[in-house]
Each structure stands twice: as C-alpha cells, then as structure tokens.
Amino acid sequence: MLTEGHVSLVTGAALGIGAGIAELFARNGAAVYLLDIDAAGAEVKAAQIRAAGGEAHAMKCDVSHRGDCAAAVEAAMKRHGRIDSLINNAGIYPRRVFLETSEADWDRMQEVNVKSLMHTCQLVLPHMIARGSGKIVNISSVTLWIGVEKLVHYVTSKGAVLGFTRSLAREMGRHNIHINAVTPGAIKTEGEDIHAVPAEIAAIQAQQCLDRRIMPYDVAAACLFLSSPLSDGMTGQTLNVDGGLYLH
Ligand SMILES: NC(=O)c1ccc[n+]([C@@H]2O[C@H](COP(=O)([O-])OP(=O)(O)OC[C@H]3O[C@@H](n4cnc5c(N)ncnc54)[C@H](O)[C@@H]3O)[C@@H](O)[C@H]2O)c1
C-alpha cells in the first residue's frame, strides 16, 4: 500500500497507538523511525519489529525539544535521503481538575501535544518540499468533539492540532504535501491503565456502534491509508476512529 522505499517517522512509538503504527508501517515495507522520550522502550519495540523482518530504528526524542527532533530527522535523511511520512502521535493526557491545573501543567501539555508539531513539521517539510511529495498525519482526539471534564488542557491541545492541520494543509498543498488528522476514540493502550477507570471505559464502549474495544491497530490502519497513495485526493481532513462513538 505504501510507496516503494517508504521512510516514516513516528513519534511516541514505544507504546500504545504509536507502537501499533510503527508495527503496521514496517509490515507494509516502510523503514520506520520510532521517536520516543522513552529510549529503552522505543528500542524494545524496534527490536520486535526487526525480529519480525521489518526495518526499524529507535531514536531518543522528547518531541518538545527541537534539538531532539532535529537529530532524528537528520539521522533518517543521512541513512535514507528521504522522509515520506511523519506521524505526529506523541501525546500526554494526565487528568487535572481545571481549577487545580497549574500554569506548568498547562504549558507542558501544550508543549508536548501542540508545539512539538511545529518542531517536527518545520524540520521535515523542507525535505518533503524538495521531493515534491509527503504525507503528515497528526493525532488529535475524539474528546475534541464531545468535551471531557478534567481534561480541559488536553482537549484544548487536541483542538489546536486540528487548527494546525487545516491551516498547514492550505499552505502545503501547492507542494503536493498532504496533511491530515485522526481523532481516535477510547483506544485500548498501556496509557489507559494509568489514566482511565474501567467503568468509564465500559460506559464509552456501550455508546459505540461497534461493541468491541478499538485497538491501536485500528488507528494505525487509518494512518497507513493517509500515508499511502490511496488518499492522494485528501488533505486537511480528519478521520474519526472511535467505533462509532461520535457520528459526524
Ligand atoms: N489511548 C486513547 O484512547 C487515545 C484517544 C484519543 C487520542 N489519543 C492520542 O493518541 C496518542 C497516543 O496515545 P496513547 O494512548 O498511545 O499513549 P501512551 O501513553 O500509551 O503512549 C504514548 C507514548 O508517547 C511517548 N511520549 C510521551 N511524551 C513524549 C515526549 N515528550 N516526546 C516523545 N515521546 C513522548 C511515551 O513515552 C509513550 O511511548 C496521543 O497523542 C493521545 O493523545 C489516545
């Protein structure tokens, strides 16, 4: 499904949705760079992908640090001379009651979930422009459509991701660069065990059209489509992968 020799950067790829994206892209023939603040975790996942016959490179990268992002882009360009897709997946979602959210909580959320997109896109786009093609997928969240208490700082950041996606798509279309977003619903990941209550997850599943948990693979499949020539007619769009939780 991906173009021959496809090279992809996936942020937050040690666990959860990002790990699912890296695995699926590698299975589809891409050389995958797993960028994660958790260097050891990224290396474990990259080794699993290599053991299954794929090409994977782990890079320690805090996406809120421009220098880390630059080093990852440079490494991929040095080895492959091209970057075909960038999946901006890294994100944090600690819960905070709004009135107890500190300025530091707020700033960290926006730095990791929003400002990081400026870093990665500004670093990758010049290479995509030079080749006259590229695919960027930004991971937002279904919470944007419905609003969630104790996540005001998070949902705000995920709204910004859509504004970023739409505006940058307008600016980059003339270079044949496609920039789309995915809004996952309640996805079964390792992060869920830390942040979510089982009863809440069961209540969400009960509101979905599909009576099953939506998995990292489901989100990865949408990212694969948006990184492949099958979506060449789409840019500035948002795909909702939530099992039919929110219909629009
Ligand atoms: N899990 C869900 O239900 C769900 C729903 C909607 C949207 N999302 C979004 O999907 C994305 C992935 O979520 P997940 O549930 O897989 O998360 P997760 O917590 O399971 O994994 C996130 C990964 O990102 C890495 N990471 C965290 N901060 C980082 C940083 N500063 N730099 C680089 N890497 C960093 C972590 O080490 C981890 O490997 C996030 O953007 C999240 O907001 C998740």
The ligand as an SDF file (V2000), in Angstrom:
LIG
                    3D

 44 48  0  0  0  0  0  0  0  0999 V2000
   -5.4090    5.9850   24.0050 N   0  0  0  0  0  0  0  0  0  0  0  0
   -6.5120    6.6390   23.6720 C   0  0  0  0  0  0  0  0  0  0  0  0
   -7.6160    6.2410   23.9990 O   0  0  0  0  0  0  0  0  0  0  0  0
   -6.4020    7.9060   22.8530 C   0  0  0  0  0  0  0  0  0  0  0  0
   -7.5780    8.5170   22.4210 C   0  0  0  0  0  0  0  0  0  0  0  0
   -7.5040    9.6740   21.6450 C   0  0  0  0  0  0  0  0  0  0  0  0
   -6.2720   10.2020   21.3230 C   0  0  0  0  0  0  0  0  0  0  0  0
   -5.1380    9.5960   21.7650 N   0  0  0  0  0  0  0  0  0  0  0  0
   -3.8590   10.1990   21.3830 C   0  0  0  0  0  0  0  0  0  0  0  0
   -3.0650    9.2290   20.7490 O   0  0  0  0  0  0  0  0  0  0  0  0
   -1.6960    9.4860   21.0230 C   0  0  0  0  0  0  0  0  0  0  0  0
   -1.0470    8.2410   21.6260 C   0  0  0  0  0  0  0  0  0  0  0  0
   -1.7560    7.9030   22.7970 O   0  0  0  0  0  0  0  0  0  0  0  0
   -1.5050    6.5140   23.5670 P   0  0  0  0  0  0  0  0  0  0  0  0
   -2.7470    6.2220   24.2950 O   0  0  0  0  0  0  0  0  0  0  0  0
   -0.9280    5.5140   22.6500 O   0  0  0  0  0  0  0  0  0  0  0  0
   -0.4250    6.9830   24.6400 O   0  0  0  0  0  0  0  0  0  0  0  0
    0.5540    6.1050   25.5630 P   0  0  0  0  0  0  0  0  0  0  0  0
    0.6570    6.8700   26.8430 O   0  0  0  0  0  0  0  0  0  0  0  0
    0.1150    4.6820   25.6000 O   0  0  0  0  0  0  0  0  0  0  0  0
    1.9130    6.1980   24.7580 O   0  0  0  0  0  0  0  0  0  0  0  0
    2.4400    7.4630   24.4480 C   0  0  0  0  0  0  0  0  0  0  0  0
    3.8820    7.3360   24.0060 C   0  0  0  0  0  0  0  0  0  0  0  0
    4.3660    8.6770   23.8190 O   0  0  0  0  0  0  0  0  0  0  0  0
    5.6090    8.7980   24.4850 C   0  0  0  0  0  0  0  0  0  0  0  0
    5.8180   10.1860   24.8890 N   0  0  0  0  0  0  0  0  0  0  0  0
    5.2410   10.8690   25.9140 C   0  0  0  0  0  0  0  0  0  0  0  0
    5.7420   12.1210   25.9690 N   0  0  0  0  0  0  0  0  0  0  0  0
    6.6490   12.2330   24.9660 C   0  0  0  0  0  0  0  0  0  0  0  0
    7.5010   13.2660   24.5160 C   0  0  0  0  0  0  0  0  0  0  0  0
    7.5350   14.4430   25.1500 N   0  0  0  0  0  0  0  0  0  0  0  0
    8.2930   13.0340   23.4530 N   0  0  0  0  0  0  0  0  0  0  0  0
    8.2910   11.8200   22.8150 C   0  0  0  0  0  0  0  0  0  0  0  0
    7.5140   10.8030   23.2070 N   0  0  0  0  0  0  0  0  0  0  0  0
    6.6990   11.0030   24.2790 C   0  0  0  0  0  0  0  0  0  0  0  0
    5.5170    7.8490   25.6790 C   0  0  0  0  0  0  0  0  0  0  0  0
    6.8120    7.5010   26.1660 O   0  0  0  0  0  0  0  0  0  0  0  0
    4.7630    6.6770   25.0650 C   0  0  0  0  0  0  0  0  0  0  0  0
    5.6410    5.7590   24.4410 O   0  0  0  0  0  0  0  0  0  0  0  0
   -1.6650   10.7060   21.9250 C   0  0  0  0  0  0  0  0  0  0  0  0
   -1.4740   11.8680   21.1600 O   0  0  0  0  0  0  0  0  0  0  0  0
   -3.0450   10.7020   22.5430 C   0  0  0  0  0  0  0  0  0  0  0  0
   -3.4470   11.9670   22.9520 O   0  0  0  0  0  0  0  0  0  0  0  0
   -5.1760    8.4680   22.5280 C   0  0  0  0  0  0  0  0  0  0  0  0
  1  2  1  0
  2  3  2  0
  2  4  1  0
  4  5  1  0
  4 44  2  0
  5  6  2  0
  6  7  1  0
  7  8  2  0
  8  9  1  0
  8 44  1  0
  9 10  1  0
  9 42  1  0
 10 11  1  0
 11 12  1  0
 11 40  1  0
 12 13  1  0
 13 14  1  0
 14 15  2  0
 14 16  1  0
 14 17  1  0
 17 18  1  0
 18 19  2  0
 18 20  1  0
 18 21  1  0
 21 22  1  0
 22 23  1  0
 23 24  1  0
 23 38  1  0
 24 25  1  0
 25 26  1  0
 25 36  1  0
 26 27  1  0
 26 35  1  0
 27 28  2  0
 28 29  1  0
 29 30  1  0
 29 35  2  0
 30 31  1  0
 30 32  2  0
 32 33  1  0
 33 34  2  0
 34 35  1  0
 36 37  1  0
 36 38  1  0
 38 39  1  0
 40 41  1  0
 40 42  1  0
 42 43  1  0
M  CHG  2   8   1  16  -1
M  END
$$$$
